[in-house]
Amino acid sequence: MKSSSLFAFSLALLLALVGTAGFAQSLAVTTNKPVIDGAVKAGEYSFTKQFDSLTLYANRTKDLLSLAIVGDTTGWVSVGLGALKMDGATIFIGFVGSDGKVQFKTQSGTGHRHTDAPKSVAESVSAYAMKEADGKTTLELSLTPAAYIKDGQGELDVIYAVGEDKSFIPRHSSRGALSLKLS
């Protein structure tokens, strides 16, 4: 009897945790404004999702859409909006060069390639910062939300990737996509 009760309790706990994890995919408007300094701090973002070789962060206020990616790499990191694949996405990519200088670009995904984005994309970036430390590269940026989230839009498609090189050209070593429910 005790083992069946323990099993039922464990199953209920597992289902509760799985149900809670589903809600983590939501990006609600908050009053919290992350500091864009290239260093993600605990509690700074309302959405956090850990993947194999990176962590993705997002936060949304009335005036700012803030994103961060922390990759297990000394190469480049990127985050893109508007599509679940490179094609059609607006991509923000960068790395810290061997000389310590930040290299950052706004790009438009076309097929399996990316090219410089229109000037309006760069103008939607209100702030960005990057740091490389302890084998990790961090990109933080804040954007004008209206450029990526339209009235009545239910989800925001996000892509993310990391690469091993300090260059905008080489292929990613890890990538993925998700849709954030907007509430």
Secondary structure, DSSP 4 states (H G I P E B T S, - for coil): -HHHHHHHHHHHHHHHHHHHHHHTTEE-B-S-----SS---TTS-SEEEE-SSEEEEEEE-SS-EEEEEEESSSS-EEEEESSSSSTT-EEEEEEE-TTS-EEEEEEEEETTEEEEPPHHHHHTEEEEEEEEETTEEEEEEEE-GGGT--TT--EEEEEEEE-SSSSSSSPPSEEEEEEEEE-
